[in-house]
Amino acid sequence: MFKKFLMILIGFIVLSSISAIQVDEIQYQPNIIHPGDDVDLWIKINNDNYDNEVRNIVVEISPHYPFELRQVNPIKGKATISHLNPGESDTVYFKLHVDENAPSRDYRIDVKVSYDEVDKEDREEIIHHYELTKVYYLPVYGIASFQLKINDTSINPGKTETIKLDIKNVGTGNAKYLNLYLIGNDKINILGGSSIFIGYLKAGNQYIIPIKIYAVPEIENGIYSINAKLFWIGEDGNQYNLTIPLNIKVLKKIYENQPYIYLDDVKNKGDYAEITIGIANRGTTKIRHCVMTLTVNGKNYTKYIGDLDEDDYDTSVFEINDFGDILIKVSITYFDDYHNSYNTTKIFDIHVEKLEKQESLNLIYIICGVIAIIILILYFIRRKRRKEFEEI
């Protein structure tokens, strides 16, 4: 019985000694911690022993990821209190930084306190050294952030198009009650309702939405912006919103049969043939840098046409030295506003009669000319002699 009583007494004494220092819960600012924040920490140390003084109090803090200590004390992560009288308390201060990529969860912080308790008996000081460690968990609330992409390259004017909008939560926190509002403009219209409820979107997840969109017929080629507005509630209970511009590429489509190639005229010039080829733009889109190439019996003849506006046309004249039944291949190369290349080809069958030289007729003309010259010479000689005779 005596041994049992002695053990209980020793346990009571030990517990009384250990309970001399009490460490309160950590106080921190901001109250809601987000990734990237600097956090101020205060830890209150109490001497709950009303009989003995405590000295050489050392408070050490050991944070785990995503917390990183900042230097605010002479020794980083360590604060000291010289002494606390019975019933007295003091507060130590630390500063932490939260990693920018920390996901939402509670993160551990270890706090170690060492101190000396002074027990005065019969005017003699007896020093007892103690250590205690407390574990705390601080909540970090990630913030959702969004990346929006349109996976279609372009839309055409005057036609309803369906594009796919890819929404990805690239932040560190989850989004609740996520709503999307699309706002068009006087050139680009959003069809079928501009409000879309997505709901819950976890960090790292994505959501694909088909959207019907319409560009007015008179719109010019170019990049046009519409706005996407996002509204959601974060894991910290706060409401958030974000506006992201979306670039829509409008490209008036060039159709394969848009340039119309036609044979305008064939003229026989005797020694050569003159071929006139025309090209007309039958579309609503300008075609640029048109080049026309005429191929006849393996020989190429090339002319630069230039740009053709909608409903515009132009012609080119080619001189060829071929006659008879001729197969003419006409090739057109051209570009759109974005320097995409196009080409089209058309073939024509023509007949050019070769004119034969009438050599006999030409010989008669030469002989007649010579006779005429001889007659004129004889005439002038005879006239000269008559004049000389009359003078005698």
C-alpha positions as CSV (number, residue, x, y, z in Angstrom):
1,M,0.0,0.0,0.0
2,F,2.8,2.4,0.8
3,K,4.5,1.8,-2.6
4,K,1.2,2.4,-4.4
5,F,0.6,5.6,-2.5
6,L,4.1,6.7,-3.2
7,M,3.7,6.1,-7.0
8,I,0.4,8.1,-7.0
9,L,2.1,10.9,-5.2
10,I,5.0,11.0,-7.6
11,G,2.6,11.0,-10.5
12,F,0.7,13.8,-9.1
13,I,3.9,15.8,-8.5
14,V,5.1,15.1,-12.1
15,L,1.7,16.1,-13.6
16,S,1.7,19.2,-11.5
17,S,5.1,20.1,-12.7
18,I,4.3,19.4,-16.4
19,S,1.2,21.4,-16.3
20,A,3.1,24.5,-15.2
21,I,3.2,25.8,-18.8
22,Q,0.0,25.8,-20.9
23,V,0.1,26.6,-24.7
24,D,-3.0,28.1,-26.1
25,E,-4.4,27.5,-29.5
26,I,-2.6,29.3,-32.4
27,Q,-4.0,32.7,-33.4
28,Y,-3.4,33.7,-37.0
29,Q,-4.1,36.3,-39.6
30,P,-5.5,36.3,-42.2
31,N,-8.4,34.3,-40.7
32,I,-8.9,32.5,-44.1
33,I,-5.5,31.3,-45.4
34,H,-5.0,31.0,-49.2
35,P,-2.0,29.8,-51.2
36,G,0.6,32.5,-51.6
37,D,-0.4,34.3,-48.3
38,D,1.9,35.5,-45.6
39,V,0.5,34.3,-42.3
40,D,1.2,36.0,-38.9
41,L,1.1,33.5,-36.0
42,W,0.7,34.3,-32.3
43,I,1.1,31.7,-29.6
44,K,0.2,32.5,-26.0
45,I,2.2,30.8,-23.3
46,N,0.7,30.7,-19.8
47,N,2.3,29.8,-16.5
48,D,-0.5,28.0,-14.8
49,N,1.5,27.0,-11.8
50,Y,0.6,29.6,-9.1
51,D,3.4,28.5,-6.9
52,N,6.5,28.4,-9.1
53,E,8.3,30.7,-11.5
54,V,9.3,29.4,-15.0
55,R,12.4,30.6,-16.8
56,N,14.3,30.2,-20.1
57,I,11.1,29.5,-22.1
58,V,12.0,28.6,-25.7
59,V,9.2,28.2,-28.3
60,E,10.2,26.5,-31.5
61,I,7.9,26.1,-34.5
62,S,8.4,23.5,-37.1
63,P,6.0,23.9,-40.0
64,H,5.3,21.3,-42.7
65,Y,4.5,21.8,-46.4
66,P,3.2,24.2,-47.7
67,F,4.3,26.5,-44.9
68,E,7.7,28.2,-44.9
69,L,9.2,30.2,-42.1
70,R,10.0,33.8,-42.5
71,Q,12.7,35.6,-40.4
72,V,11.0,37.7,-37.7
73,N,13.1,36.5,-34.7
74,P,16.8,36.6,-34.1
75,I,16.8,32.9,-34.7
76,K,14.4,31.8,-37.4
77,G,11.6,29.7,-36.0
78,K,12.6,30.2,-32.4
79,A,11.2,32.7,-29.8
80,T,12.3,33.1,-26.2
81,I,10.6,34.4,-23.0
82,S,13.0,35.1,-20.2
83,H,10.6,34.2,-17.4
84,L,7.0,34.0,-16.3
85,N,5.9,34.5,-12.8
86,P,3.2,32.3,-11.3
87,G,-0.1,33.0,-13.2
88,E,1.6,35.2,-15.8
89,S,1.5,34.8,-19.6
90,D,3.2,36.1,-22.7
91,T,2.8,35.8,-26.5
92,V,5.4,34.8,-29.1
93,Y,5.2,35.8,-32.7
94,F,6.1,33.9,-36.0
95,K,5.5,34.5,-39.6
96,L,4.9,31.9,-42.3
97,H,4.5,31.9,-46.1
98,V,2.2,29.5,-47.9
99,D,3.3,27.9,-51.2
100,E,1.4,29.3,-54.1
101,N,0.5,25.8,-55.4
102,A,-0.9,24.3,-52.2
103,P,-4.1,22.5,-52.6
104,S,-7.0,22.8,-50.1
105,R,-6.5,20.8,-46.9
106,D,-5.4,21.1,-43.3
107,Y,-1.6,21.3,-42.8
108,R,0.4,20.4,-39.8
109,I,2.5,22.7,-37.6
110,D,4.6,21.4,-34.6
111,V,5.2,23.6,-31.7
112,K,7.9,22.6,-29.1
113,V,8.2,24.4,-25.8
114,S,11.0,23.9,-23.4
115,Y,11.4,25.7,-20.0
116,D,12.8,25.6,-16.5
117,E,10.6,25.5,-13.5
118,V,12.0,27.0,-10.3
119,D,10.9,25.2,-7.2
120,K,11.8,27.1,-4.1
121,E,12.1,24.9,-1.0
122,D,13.6,26.3,2.2
123,R,15.0,29.3,0.3
124,E,16.8,26.9,-2.0
125,E,16.0,26.9,-5.8
126,I,15.5,23.6,-7.4
127,I,15.4,23.8,-11.2
128,H,13.3,21.2,-13.2
129,H,13.7,21.2,-17.0
130,Y,10.7,20.3,-19.1
131,E,9.7,20.0,-22.8
132,L,6.4,19.6,-24.4
133,T,5.3,19.4,-28.1
134,K,1.9,20.3,-29.4
135,V,0.6,19.6,-32.9
136,Y,-1.7,22.0,-34.7
137,Y,-3.4,21.9,-38.1
138,L,-4.1,25.1,-40.0
139,P,-6.6,25.0,-42.9
140,V,-5.5,26.3,-46.3
141,Y,-8.2,27.1,-48.8
142,G,-7.2,26.9,-52.4
143,I,-8.6,29.3,-54.9
144,A,-10.2,28.1,-58.1
145,S,-8.9,29.7,-61.4
146,F,-10.1,29.0,-64.9
147,Q,-8.6,28.6,-68.3
148,L,-11.0,28.8,-71.3
149,K,-10.2,27.5,-74.7
150,I,-12.1,27.3,-78.0
151,N,-11.0,24.3,-80.0
152,D,-12.5,25.5,-83.4
153,T,-10.2,27.5,-85.6
154,S,-12.8,29.8,-87.3
155,I,-16.4,30.4,-88.1
156,N,-18.1,31.6,-91.3
157,P,-20.3,34.7,-91.6
158,G,-24.1,34.2,-92.0
159,K,-24.1,30.7,-90.7
160,T,-24.9,29.1,-87.3
161,E,-21.8,27.4,-86.0
162,T,-21.3,25.0,-83.0
163,I,-18.0,25.5,-81.2
164,K,-16.7,23.7,-78.2
165,L,-15.7,25.6,-75.1
166,D,-13.2,23.9,-72.8
167,I,-13.3,25.1,-69.2
168,K,-10.5,23.9,-67.0
169,N,-10.0,24.6,-63.3
170,V,-6.3,25.4,-63.2
171,G,-6.4,26.8,-59.6
172,T,-5.7,25.1,-56.3
173,G,-9.2,25.0,-55.0
174,N,-12.5,23.5,-56.0
175,A,-15.4,25.6,-57.3
176,K,-19.0,25.2,-56.2
177,Y,-22.1,26.4,-57.9
178,L,-20.1,27.4,-60.9
179,N,-22.1,29.5,-63.5
180,L,-21.0,30.7,-66.9
181,Y,-22.4,33.7,-68.7
182,L,-21.5,34.4,-72.4
183,I,-21.8,37.9,-73.7
184,G,-21.7,38.5,-77.4
185,N,-21.6,41.8,-79.4
186,D,-23.2,43.4,-82.4
187,K,-21.2,41.2,-84.7
188,I,-21.2,37.9,-82.9
189,N,-24.4,36.4,-81.3
190,I,-24.7,33.6,-78.8
191,L,-27.7,31.4,-79.6
192,G,-29.7,29.1,-77.4
193,G,-29.2,31.0,-74.1
194,S,-26.1,32.6,-72.7
195,S,-26.3,31.2,-69.2
196,I,-24.9,27.8,-68.4
197,F,-24.8,26.1,-65.0
198,I,-21.8,23.9,-64.5
199,G,-22.0,23.2,-60.8
200,Y,-19.0,21.6,-59.0
201,L,-15.7,21.7,-60.7
202,K,-12.7,20.2,-58.9
203,A,-9.2,21.7,-59.2
204,G,-7.5,20.1,-62.2
205,N,-10.7,19.0,-63.8
206,Q,-12.3,20.3,-67.0
207,Y,-15.7,20.7,-68.6
208,I,-16.5,20.9,-72.3
209,I,-19.6,22.9,-73.4
210,P,-21.0,23.0,-77.0
211,I,-22.0,26.6,-77.9
212,K,-24.0,27.8,-80.9
213,I,-22.7,31.0,-82.3
214,Y,-23.6,33.2,-85.2
215,A,-21.6,35.9,-87.1
216,V,-23.6,38.5,-89.0
217,P,-23.2,38.2,-92.9
218,E,-21.7,41.6,-93.3
219,I,-18.8,41.0,-90.9
220,E,-15.3,41.3,-92.1
221,N,-12.5,38.8,-91.7
222,G,-10.8,39.2,-88.4
223,I,-10.6,38.3,-84.7
224,Y,-13.6,39.3,-82.5
225,S,-13.9,39.1,-78.7
226,I,-16.8,37.9,-76.7
227,N,-16.7,37.8,-72.9
228,A,-17.2,34.8,-70.6
229,K,-18.2,35.7,-67.0
230,L,-17.7,33.0,-64.3
231,F,-19.4,33.1,-60.9
232,W,-18.7,30.5,-58.1
233,I,-18.4,29.9,-54.4
234,G,-15.0,28.9,-53.1
235,E,-14.2,26.3,-50.4
236,D,-13.7,29.2,-48.0
237,G,-17.4,30.1,-48.5
238,N,-16.5,33.3,-50.3
239,Q,-18.1,34.3,-53.6
240,Y,-15.8,34.8,-56.6
241,N,-16.2,36.0,-60.2
242,L,-13.9,36.2,-63.2
243,T,-14.2,37.7,-66.7
244,I,-12.3,36.1,-69.5
245,P,-12.3,37.3,-73.1
246,L,-12.7,34.7,-75.8
247,N,-11.3,35.4,-79.3
248,I,-13.5,34.2,-82.2
249,K,-11.8,34.0,-85.6
250,V,-14.1,34.9,-88.5
251,L,-13.0,33.8,-91.9
252,K,-15.2,34.2,-95.0
253,K,-15.0,30.9,-96.7
254,I,-13.5,30.6,-100.2
255,Y,-15.3,27.9,-102.2
256,E,-13.6,25.6,-104.7
257,N,-15.7,26.9,-107.6
258,Q,-15.6,30.6,-106.5
259,P,-13.3,31.8,-109.3
260,Y,-15.0,31.3,-112.7
261,I,-12.6,30.9,-115.6
262,Y,-13.9,31.5,-119.2
263,L,-12.6,31.8,-122.7
264,D,-13.2,35.4,-123.7
265,D,-11.8,35.6,-127.3
266,V,-9.6,33.9,-129.9
267,K,-8.0,36.0,-132.7
268,N,-5.9,34.8,-135.6
269,K,-3.1,37.3,-136.1
270,G,-1.5,35.4,-139.0
271,D,1.9,34.5,-137.5
272,Y,0.4,33.9,-134.0
273,A,-2.9,33.5,-132.2
274,E,-4.2,35.9,-129.5
275,I,-6.0,34.1,-126.7
276,T,-8.0,36.1,-124.1
277,I,-8.9,34.3,-120.8
278,G,-11.2,35.9,-118.2
279,I,-11.6,35.2,-114.5
280,A,-14.6,36.3,-112.3
281,N,-15.0,36.2,-108.6
282,R,-18.4,34.7,-107.9
283,G,-18.1,34.7,-104.1
284,T,-18.5,37.2,-101.3
285,T,-14.9,36.9,-100.3
286,K,-11.9,38.7,-101.8
287,I,-9.4,36.4,-103.5
288,R,-5.9,37.7,-103.4
289,H,-2.7,37.5,-105.5
290,C,-4.2,35.6,-108.4
291,V,-1.8,34.2,-110.9
292,M,-3.0,32.7,-114.2
293,T,-0.9,30.2,-116.1
294,L,-1.8,29.0,-119.7
295,T,-0.3,25.7,-120.7
296,V,-0.2,24.8,-124.5
297,N,1.7,21.8,-125.8
298,G,4.0,21.8,-122.8
299,K,4.7,25.5,-122.9
300,N,3.6,27.8,-120.0
301,Y,2.5,31.4,-120.3
302,T,2.0,33.2,-117.0
303,K,0.2,36.4,-116.1
304,Y,-0.3,38.1,-112.7
305,I,-3.9,39.2,-112.1
306,G,-3.7,40.5,-108.6
307,D,-6.7,40.9,-106.2
308,L,-10.3,40.4,-107.1
309,D,-13.1,41.8,-105.0
310,E,-16.4,40.1,-104.8
311,D,-18.3,40.3,-108.1
312,D,-15.1,41.6,-109.8
313,Y,-13.5,40.2,-112.9
314,D,-10.4,40.6,-115.1
315,T,-8.9,39.3,-118.4
316,S,-5.5,38.4,-119.7
317,V,-4.3,38.2,-123.3
318,F,-1.8,35.5,-124.3
319,E,0.1,35.2,-127.6
320,I,0.8,31.7,-128.8
321,N,2.5,30.3,-131.9
322,D,0.4,27.1,-132.2
323,F,-2.3,26.5,-134.8
324,G,-4.9,23.9,-135.6
325,D,-6.8,22.0,-132.8
326,I,-5.3,23.2,-129.5
327,L,-5.9,22.0,-126.0
328,I,-5.5,24.9,-123.6
329,K,-5.1,24.3,-119.8
330,V,-5.7,27.3,-117.6
331,S,-4.6,27.2,-114.0
332,I,-5.3,29.8,-111.3
333,T,-3.5,30.0,-108.0
334,Y,-4.7,32.5,-105.3
335,F,-4.8,33.2,-101.5
336,D,-7.3,34.2,-98.9
337,D,-6.8,36.9,-96.2
338,Y,-4.8,34.4,-94.0
339,H,-2.4,33.5,-96.8
340,N,-3.9,30.1,-97.3
341,S,-3.3,28.9,-100.9
342,Y,-5.9,27.7,-103.4
343,N,-5.9,26.6,-107.0
344,T,-8.3,25.7,-109.7
345,T,-8.0,24.5,-113.3
346,K,-10.1,24.6,-116.5
347,I,-9.4,23.2,-120.0
348,F,-10.6,24.6,-123.3
349,D,-10.5,23.1,-126.8
350,I,-10.0,25.7,-129.6
351,H,-9.1,25.6,-133.3
352,V,-6.9,28.3,-134.9
353,E,-6.6,28.1,-138.7
354,K,-3.2,28.8,-140.1
355,L,-3.2,31.2,-143.0
356,E,-1.2,30.0,-146.1
357,K,1.0,32.5,-148.0
358,Q,-0.2,33.0,-151.6
359,E,3.3,33.0,-153.3
360,S,1.9,33.1,-156.9
361,L,-0.1,36.2,-156.2
362,N,2.8,37.9,-154.5
363,L,4.9,37.1,-157.6
364,I,2.4,38.7,-159.9
365,Y,2.4,41.7,-157.7
366,I,6.2,41.9,-158.0
367,I,6.2,41.5,-161.8
368,C,3.5,44.1,-162.2
369,G,5.6,46.4,-160.0
370,V,8.7,45.9,-162.1
371,I,6.8,46.5,-165.4
372,A,5.3,49.6,-164.0
373,I,8.8,50.9,-163.0
374,I,10.2,50.1,-166.4
375,I,7.3,51.9,-168.1
376,L,7.9,54.9,-166.0
377,I,11.6,54.9,-166.8
378,L,11.0,54.6,-170.5
379,Y,8.4,57.4,-170.3
380,F,10.8,59.8,-168.7
381,I,13.6,58.9,-171.2
382,R,11.3,59.4,-174.2
383,R,10.1,62.7,-172.7
384,K,13.6,63.9,-172.2
385,R,14.6,63.1,-175.8
386,R,11.6,64.9,-177.2
387,K,12.5,68.0,-175.2
388,E,16.0,67.9,-176.5
389,F,14.8,67.6,-180.1
390,E,12.4,70.5,-179.9
391,E,15.3,72.7,-178.6
392,I,17.3,72.0,-181.7
